[in-house]
Amino acid sequence: MDWDKLRVFHAVAEAGSFTHAGVTLNLSQSAVSRQISALEDSLVVKLFHRHARGLKLTEQGEDLFQTTHHVYGKLAMAEARIMDSKERPQGALKITTTVAFGSIWLTPQIKEFIALYPDVEVSLALADTELDLSMREADAAIRMMPPSQPDLIQRHLMTMNYRVYAAPEYLKERGLPKTPADLDDHRIIVYGEDATPPVGNSNWLLEEGASPDHRRHPVLRVNSIYGIYRAVQSGLGIAALPEYMSREGRNLMEILPEVRGPSLDLYFVYPEELRNNKRIGVLRDFLVRKMTGGVA
């Protein structure tokens, strides 16, 4: 199989159209189409179903795409090792973490990291689904649980607890609960049923100090900790949030300081192939320093 045609095929499979792939490859739509047709003729199979709304891979096309995607991942690894042969950390560094942690804690810290390493091209991929590091969907991750894949290296960064928070305007309106039992008379925000939080018994605040004859009903259920955080900031009610949110966020007051919820561990994760990567090394050291120097 001709590598140039495979390169065009991979771009088309990712873009879902000849036109968009042509923009990426700096080729005309007709040139892209000819390359795909020639590849299909050489393999004597159809790689795409062609529809008015775009392209869809055939079963054989999906098999070929998985292979080319793997090859591109290996090439990216090779490029990273070549870049790291230079003395100063430089080149692309894609970091992934959850929407909440990335938005509230990581993004504000990145300014200092970029100032220290201006030749490192940082991009953040914030998502509550895990990107595949072994396929180089990202170079490194900050995760709320240890990885299950055996080919990933993990470094424990810090342990933190869930604590109880409210906005000042809420407390002004509804009063300050002085004991856990007082929460019976307050509005509580919790995870929704379709949420997948990184800790067990995530809605423990509904039971903390509750009277046996009183069942607490939440004022709001949210499937995202970032959504819960924003709802508390708005003054809607009280919620349990990870400690980092109060340190970096605004308009939050800790209440019932004697009450601590489940603990949450943060891990820095990266592929085995990047063990000696300079960009990974300086990012790891930066995160450890920031988290043990006042954030942890």
N, C-alpha and C positions, 0 to 999 in steps of 0.2 A: 504493500500500500504506500502510495506517495505521501510523504510527510506534509507537503504544502496543502494537499487536498484534505488531509486529516485535520490540519490546523483550521482550515475553512469550515469543515464539518463541526468541529468543537465549538467554534464561534456561533454558528447557526443554531446548534442545539441549545446553547446557553441563551441566545437572544430570542429564539422562537420565530425568527423571520429572516429572509434573505436581506431585506432592506436594512434592518438594524445591525445585522452582522457585517454588512458592507461598510457601514459607518465606522464600526470598530476596527475593521481590517483595512480601511481606506481603499475599498474596492467598489466598483459599481454593482448594483443589484444583479445585472445580467451576468457579470463575471462570477459572482458568487454562485448563482444558479447553475452556470456551466460546470463549475468545479464539483458541485454536489452531484450533478447528473453524471459526470465522468466517473466519480467515485462509485456511484451506484452501478454504473455499467461494468466497471472493473470487478465489482464484487458479485454482480448478478443478483442483487437484492435491492428492495426499496428501503431507504433509511428513514424517510419521512412520509407521513400522510399529509397531503396538501389540501388545506381547507381555505375557504374564503376569509376566515378569521385568523389564519396563521398556520403554523406547522406543528405537527405532533410526531414524536418519534415512534417508529414501528418497534416491534419487539427486538429485531436485529439492530435497529438504530440505537435502542436503549443499551444493548450489550456493548456496542462500539463506543457509545458516549461514556459509559462507566470506565472503560479502558483508557480512553484519551484523557478523561478527568484525572485518573490516577497518575498518568504520565505527566500531566501538567503540574500536579502536586509535587512529584519527584523533581521536576525541573525547577520549581520554585525553591525547593530545599537546596538544590545545587547552587542556585543563584544566591541564596542567603549565605551559604558557606563561603562562596567567592567574595561576597561583599564583606564578610566578617574577617577575611584575611587582611584587610586594611587596618591600619592602626586605630583610627577613631570610629566609634559606632556610627553607622550611617545606613540609610536605606529605609525601606518601608517596614513598619511595625504595626500590625493590626491586633488590637486588644479587644476582647469581648468580655462582657459581664452582664449582670441583670440590669433592667431599665432603672430600677430604683437606686441601686448602689452606684451605677455609672452616672446617673444624673445628679445625685445628691453629693456623693463623696468623690468619685474618681475625676469627673470633669473639672472641678475646681483645682485639683492638684496637678493636672496636666500642664498648666502654664509653667510651673516651676520645672517640670521634667523637660519640656521643650527648650526652656532657657538654658538648662544644663547641657542638653544634647541637641543643638539646632540642626544637625545633619540627619537626625532620625525623623522620618516622615510618619507621624503618628496618625492612625485612624482608629476610631472607637466604633464597635459594633454592639449596640445595646439591645439585648433580646432576652426574653424569659425562657426561650428554648435554647438548648446548648448547641453551639456550632461544633462541627467536627474538626478538631485540631489535627488529627492524624491525616486528614485530607487537605490541610492548610486553608480551611475556611477562615481561620484566624491563626495568628502566631502564638498567642498566649491568652489565658483566661483567668479571671478572678471568680471563683465559684463558691457557693455556700455549702458545698458538700464535696468530699473527696471523689476523684474520678473513678469510674468503673473500668475504663480501658487500661489494659496492662502496659501499653506502650507510651503512657504519659507520665511525666515526672510531676510530683506535687510538692509544694512547700507550704506548710501551715503558716498563716500570716497573723491571725489573732482570733481570740474568742470573745464574744460579746453576748450580752443578755438582752432580752426584750424587757422594756420598762413601760410604765404607764404615762401617757402624755395627753395634754389638752391645750387648747389655745387660750390666751388670756381673756378674750371676749366671751368665750364659752363659760369660763369660771366666774366671770363678772355677772353673767346672766343667770347661771344655774347654781352657783356656789361651789366651794371647794370640798370634795369628799375627804374626810379625815381618816376613815377606816375603810377597808375593803367592803364591809357590809353596806357602807353608804352608796356604793355603786348601784344598789337596787333602785335608787331614785335618779339615776343618770342615764343619758343616752350613750350607748356603746356601739362602736363601729368594729366589725369583725370581717374575717375572710368569708368569701362566698363559697358555696358548695362545690363549684367547679374550679376552685383555686388549688394549686399544688405547692403550698409553702414548704420551705426546707426544714421545718421542725414539726414534731408531733404535737398533738393537742394545741393547735395553733389558736383556737378560740377559747383559751383557758380563762380569759377575763370575764366570760359569761358565768363562770362558776366560782371565781375567786371571792371568798367571803360571803357568798350568796346565802340568803335565808332559806332554810329547807322548804318553807311554804311559799316561796316566791321564785318564779322562773323568769329570768331576764330575757327580754326580747330585744335584739339589736335594732338600732334605728336605721342601719344601713349595712348591707353585705357587699363586699367588693372582691373581685378575683385577683387583685394586684395589691402588693404592699405599697407601691407608689400611689395608687388610688386612695388607699386608707390614709396615707400620710397627707395627701392634699385635702382630704375631707376633714381631717383633724385641724389642719391649718386654717381651714375656712370657718372654724367655730362650730361645726355640726355636732361634735361629740367627743368622747374619750376613746382612746384605743391603745393597744400594746404595739410598740414599734421598736425595732432594733436601735441600740444606743447611738450608732453613728448618725442617725437621722436628726437627733437633737443637737449634736455637736456641729453639724454642717447646715442644718435647716434653720429657718426662722419661724417666729411666731409659735413656738412650742414651749410648754412648761411641763417639767416632770412633776407628777403628783404621786402620792403614796410611795415615797422612795424606799420604804421597807419591803415593797412587793417587787419580786423579780420573776420574770417568766422564763421560758426555756432558753438555753444557751445556743448560740449560732457560731459555727466555725467558718472562717474564710481561708481559702486555699489559692495559691498561685500555681497555675497548671500550664505546662507546655510540652511539646512532643520531645521524645528521646533524641530525635535527630538534631534538635536545637540546643542540646546540652551545653555546647561550647560557644553558642551564639553570643556575640558581644552585646547586641541590642537587648536580648533576653536577660543577660546578666546585669546590665545597668538598670533595667526596669525592675528586676527582682530586688536589687539592693535599694533602689529608691522606695519601693513599696514597703519593704521591711523597715527602713528608716522612718518613713512617715507614720507608719502604724505603731511602731514601738516608741515613737517620740512624742506621743500626746494623743494619738487617735485610738490606740488599742486600750 
